């Protein structure tokens, strides 16, 4: 078991515990509420997700990379983030060992904030009320607002359905996929719409097939983009799902093998099969015009 800190270790804090995938508006509210105790705020998260160890075939898809999760936690109010390697050693700790070794010895926690379903220790035997036996100030939150229950699972389902705008509302920021620009079929270049193809590693949450408006970010450069997810059914052949972005009004970009972010703002339409190249190009122009208008209005 290993603990790692960003940016630096802090003791004597209010510790907010959770997996925090997505760092959605419910998580953000926890971080805000934690400040009322008057202590520094430390967010404790786990990598990988516990289900990856216990039931790998049921492990949830990611909403954020670990780096993005840490940066978002710091952005929304954590003074530091501690990441615990969720391995067999950690999973075998008794609830008392978790409290004594980590919360008391390593963190010297003064208060603890958790979600209503939080459990800890081997066999998930530790419950929220047990923490009060150690003298902590303990607060349990239901992550619920006017939009209903806020959960990473609910947000994943919205993204799977293509409802990016509502997912972004619940996230409190725009859903983003991160990866490396890889070589594709280069068909976009041939028809005047050169795209960056996203290569993903890991178990990401992929939006429903369709055309989206958003942004493409590479090496701190960010361009409005039209994003396509699907199998390009207008063209012959059978291919796997592809995720590609056309940076609007940009030419001559050399992005291969560079780290990139596909930032999703709006879903424009479903992926459909066109009767040839000409109607496809007509629709692509409309898609790009709509994406341009939406991204420009978002910047104003």
C-alpha positions as CSV (number, residue, x, y, z in Angstrom):
1,X,0.0,0.0,0.0
2,X,1.3,3.5,-0.9
3,X,0.1,7.0,-0.2
4,X,1.0,9.8,-2.5
5,X,0.3,13.5,-2.1
6,X,-0.4,16.5,-4.3
7,X,1.0,19.0,-3.9
8,X,2.4,18.2,-0.4
9,X,1.4,16.3,2.7
10,X,-0.9,18.1,5.2
11,X,-1.7,17.0,8.8
12,X,-4.5,18.2,11.1
13,X,-7.0,18.6,8.3
14,X,-10.6,18.0,7.6
15,X,-10.5,14.8,5.4
16,X,-13.1,14.4,2.7
17,X,-13.1,10.8,1.6
18,X,-14.4,9.3,-1.7
19,X,-13.5,8.0,-5.1
20,X,-14.4,11.3,-6.6
21,X,-14.7,10.1,-10.2
22,X,-15.7,13.1,-12.3
23,X,-15.4,15.5,-9.3
24,X,-19.1,16.4,-9.9
25,X,-21.2,19.1,-8.3
26,X,-22.0,16.9,-5.3
27,X,-18.3,16.3,-4.7
28,X,-17.6,20.0,-5.1
29,X,-20.3,20.8,-2.4
30,X,-18.5,18.4,0.0
31,X,-15.3,20.4,-0.5
32,X,-17.0,23.7,0.1
33,X,-18.8,22.4,3.2
34,X,-15.6,21.0,4.6
35,X,-14.2,24.5,5.0
36,X,-16.6,25.3,7.8
37,X,-14.5,23.4,10.3
38,X,-11.7,25.9,9.9
39,X,-9.0,23.3,9.1
40,X,-7.1,22.7,5.9
41,X,-9.1,20.4,3.5
42,X,-7.6,17.1,2.3
43,X,-9.4,15.0,-0.3
44,X,-8.6,11.3,0.0
45,X,-9.2,9.3,-3.1
46,X,-8.4,5.7,-4.3
47,X,-6.7,4.4,-7.4
48,X,-7.8,2.2,-9.0
49,X,-11.5,2.0,-8.2
50,X,-12.1,-0.6,-5.5
51,X,-14.3,-2.6,-7.9
52,X,-11.3,-3.2,-10.1
53,X,-9.8,-5.3,-7.4
54,X,-12.9,-7.2,-6.2
55,X,-14.9,-7.6,-9.5
56,X,-12.9,-6.4,-12.5
57,X,-15.6,-7.3,-14.9
58,X,-17.9,-4.9,-13.1
59,X,-15.5,-2.0,-12.7
60,X,-17.1,1.3,-13.8
61,X,-15.7,3.2,-16.7
62,X,-13.7,6.4,-15.9
63,X,-15.1,9.9,-16.1
64,X,-11.7,11.5,-15.4
65,X,-8.1,10.4,-15.4
66,X,-6.3,10.4,-12.1
67,X,-4.4,13.5,-12.9
68,X,-7.5,15.3,-13.9
69,X,-9.3,14.2,-10.8
70,X,-6.5,15.6,-8.6
71,X,-6.4,18.9,-10.5
72,X,-10.2,19.2,-10.2
73,X,-10.2,18.5,-6.5
74,X,-7.5,21.2,-6.0
75,X,-9.5,23.6,-8.2
76,X,-12.7,23.1,-6.2
77,X,-11.3,23.6,-2.7
78,X,-9.0,20.9,-1.5
79,X,-5.7,22.2,-0.1
80,X,-4.1,18.8,-0.9
81,X,-5.0,15.4,-2.3
82,X,-3.9,12.1,-0.9
83,X,-4.1,9.1,-3.3
84,X,-4.2,5.6,-1.8
85,X,-3.2,2.7,-3.9
86,X,-6.2,0.4,-3.6
87,X,-4.3,-2.9,-3.6
88,X,-4.7,-6.2,-1.7
89,X,-2.8,-5.0,1.3
90,X,-5.0,-1.9,1.7
91,X,-8.2,-4.0,1.0
92,X,-7.2,-6.4,3.8
93,X,-6.9,-3.7,6.5
94,X,-9.4,-3.9,9.3
95,X,-11.6,-0.8,9.8
96,X,-9.7,0.0,13.0
97,X,-6.3,-0.3,11.2
98,X,-7.6,2.1,8.5
99,X,-8.5,4.7,11.1
100,X,-5.5,4.2,13.4
101,X,-2.8,4.0,10.7
102,X,-4.1,6.3,8.0
103,X,-6.6,8.8,9.5
104,X,-4.8,9.2,12.9
105,X,-1.1,8.4,12.4
106,X,-0.5,9.5,8.8
107,X,-3.1,12.3,8.5
108,X,-3.8,13.4,12.1
109,X,-7.3,14.1,10.9
110,X,-9.4,16.5,12.9
111,X,-12.7,16.0,11.1
112,X,-14.0,13.6,8.4
113,X,-16.6,14.2,5.7
114,X,-18.1,11.3,3.7
115,X,-21.0,10.4,1.5
116,X,-24.0,8.5,2.9
117,X,-22.9,5.1,1.4
118,X,-19.3,5.3,2.6
119,X,-17.9,2.1,4.1
120,X,-14.3,1.3,4.9
121,X,-12.0,-1.6,6.0
122,X,-11.9,-5.3,5.1
123,X,-15.3,-6.5,4.0
124,X,-16.6,-2.9,4.0
125,X,-17.3,-3.5,7.7
126,X,-16.6,0.1,8.9
127,X,-19.6,2.4,8.8
128,X,-19.9,6.2,9.2
129,X,-21.2,6.0,12.8
130,X,-18.1,4.0,13.8
131,X,-15.8,6.9,13.0
132,X,-17.4,9.0,15.8
133,X,-16.0,6.5,18.3
134,X,-12.5,7.8,17.6
135,X,-13.3,11.4,18.5
136,X,-13.5,12.8,15.0
137,X,-16.1,15.4,14.0
138,X,-18.0,13.3,11.4
139,X,-20.4,14.7,8.8
140,X,-22.4,12.5,6.4
141,X,-23.7,14.0,3.2
142,X,-26.4,12.9,0.7
143,X,-25.2,14.1,-2.7
144,X,-28.6,15.5,-3.8
145,X,-29.7,18.8,-5.2
146,X,-32.6,20.2,-7.2
147,X,-31.5,18.1,-10.2
148,X,-31.9,14.9,-8.1
149,X,-29.3,12.5,-6.8
150,X,-25.9,13.4,-8.0
151,X,-23.7,10.4,-8.7
152,X,-20.9,9.3,-11.0
153,X,-23.1,6.4,-12.1
154,X,-25.9,8.7,-13.1
155,X,-23.5,10.9,-15.1
156,X,-22.0,7.8,-16.8
157,X,-25.4,6.8,-18.0
158,X,-26.2,10.2,-19.3
159,X,-22.9,10.2,-21.3
160,X,-23.6,6.7,-22.6
161,X,-27.0,8.1,-23.9
162,X,-25.3,11.1,-25.5
163,X,-26.9,13.6,-23.1
164,X,-23.7,15.6,-22.8
165,X,-25.3,18.9,-21.8
166,X,-27.1,17.5,-18.7
167,X,-24.0,15.4,-17.8
168,X,-22.0,18.6,-17.9
169,X,-24.5,20.3,-15.6
170,X,-24.1,17.5,-13.0
171,X,-20.4,17.5,-13.4
172,X,-20.1,21.3,-13.1
173,X,-17.5,21.3,-15.8
174,X,-17.3,19.8,-19.3
175,X,-16.7,16.1,-19.9
176,X,-13.3,15.4,-21.3
177,X,-11.6,12.4,-22.9
178,X,-7.8,12.3,-22.8
179,X,-5.4,10.3,-24.9
180,X,-2.9,10.3,-27.7
181,X,-3.5,11.5,-31.3
182,X,-3.1,8.3,-33.4
183,X,-3.2,7.6,-37.1
184,X,-6.6,6.9,-38.6
185,X,-7.8,6.2,-42.2
186,X,-6.8,9.8,-43.2
187,X,-10.1,10.1,-45.1
188,X,-10.9,13.4,-43.4
189,X,-7.8,14.9,-44.9
190,X,-8.9,13.7,-48.4
191,X,-12.3,15.4,-48.1
192,X,-11.1,18.7,-46.6
193,X,-11.8,17.9,-42.9
194,X,-8.5,16.6,-41.4
195,X,-9.3,15.1,-38.0
196,X,-7.3,14.1,-35.0
197,X,-8.1,10.5,-34.0
198,X,-8.1,9.8,-30.3
199,X,-6.3,6.8,-29.0
200,X,-7.5,5.8,-25.5
201,X,-5.8,3.6,-22.9
202,X,-7.9,2.5,-20.0
203,X,-11.6,1.9,-19.3
204,X,-13.1,5.3,-20.4
205,X,-16.7,6.4,-20.5
206,X,-17.4,6.9,-24.2
207,X,-20.4,9.0,-25.3
208,X,-23.0,7.6,-27.6
209,X,-22.3,7.7,-31.3
210,X,-23.0,11.0,-32.8
211,X,-21.6,14.4,-33.8
212,X,-20.7,16.8,-31.0
213,X,-19.5,20.4,-30.6
214,X,-16.6,21.1,-28.2
215,X,-12.9,21.8,-28.2
216,X,-9.7,20.0,-29.1
217,X,-6.8,20.8,-26.8
218,X,-3.2,19.8,-27.6
219,X,-0.1,21.1,-25.7
220,X,-2.0,24.0,-24.1
221,X,-3.4,25.1,-27.5
222,X,-7.2,24.9,-27.7
223,X,-9.4,25.1,-30.8
224,X,-13.2,24.9,-31.2
225,X,-14.0,21.5,-32.8
226,X,-16.6,19.3,-34.3
227,X,-16.2,15.8,-32.7
228,X,-17.4,12.6,-34.3
229,X,-18.0,9.2,-32.6
230,X,-18.9,6.2,-34.6
231,X,-18.0,3.8,-37.4
232,X,-18.3,6.2,-40.4
233,X,-21.2,4.2,-41.9
234,X,-21.3,6.3,-45.1
235,X,-18.0,4.6,-46.3
236,X,-17.6,1.0,-47.2
237,X,-16.0,-1.5,-44.9
238,X,-16.4,-2.5,-41.3
239,X,-14.4,-0.6,-38.7
240,X,-14.4,-0.1,-34.9
241,X,-15.8,2.9,-33.3
242,X,-13.6,6.0,-33.9
243,X,-13.4,9.2,-31.9
244,X,-12.1,12.1,-34.0
245,X,-12.1,15.8,-33.8
246,X,-11.8,18.5,-36.6
247,X,-10.3,21.7,-35.3
248,X,-12.4,24.3,-36.9
249,X,-10.7,26.6,-39.4
250,X,-7.2,25.2,-38.7
251,X,-4.9,23.9,-41.4
252,X,-1.5,22.2,-41.4
253,X,-1.7,20.9,-37.8
254,X,0.8,18.1,-37.0
255,X,-0.7,16.4,-33.9
256,X,0.3,12.8,-34.2
257,X,1.6,11.1,-31.1
258,X,0.8,14.2,-28.9
259,X,-1.3,14.2,-25.8
260,X,-4.7,15.7,-26.4
261,X,-8.1,16.4,-24.8
262,X,-11.5,16.1,-26.5
263,X,-13.7,18.5,-24.5
264,X,-17.5,17.9,-25.1
265,X,-20.0,20.7,-25.0
266,X,-23.1,19.8,-27.0
267,X,-24.5,16.8,-29.0
268,X,-25.5,18.0,-32.4
269,X,-27.1,14.9,-34.0
270,X,-26.9,11.2,-34.3
271,X,-24.5,9.4,-36.7
272,X,-26.3,8.4,-39.9
273,X,-25.4,6.8,-43.2
274,X,-25.6,9.2,-46.1
275,X,-26.2,8.4,-49.8
276,X,-22.8,9.3,-51.0
277,X,-20.1,11.9,-50.3
278,X,-21.9,15.0,-51.4
279,X,-24.8,14.9,-48.9
280,X,-22.3,14.0,-46.2
281,X,-20.1,17.1,-47.0
282,X,-23.2,19.3,-47.0
283,X,-24.1,18.0,-43.5
284,X,-20.5,18.3,-42.3
285,X,-20.5,22.0,-43.2
286,X,-23.7,22.5,-41.3
287,X,-22.3,20.6,-38.3
288,X,-19.1,22.8,-38.3
289,X,-21.1,26.0,-38.6
290,X,-23.3,25.0,-35.7
291,X,-20.2,23.9,-33.6
292,X,-18.6,27.2,-34.5
293,X,-21.6,29.2,-33.3
294,X,-22.0,27.3,-30.1
295,X,-18.3,27.4,-29.1
296,X,-18.1,31.1,-29.9
297,X,-21.1,31.9,-27.8
298,X,-19.7,29.9,-24.9
299,X,-16.5,32.0,-25.0
300,X,-18.4,35.4,-24.9
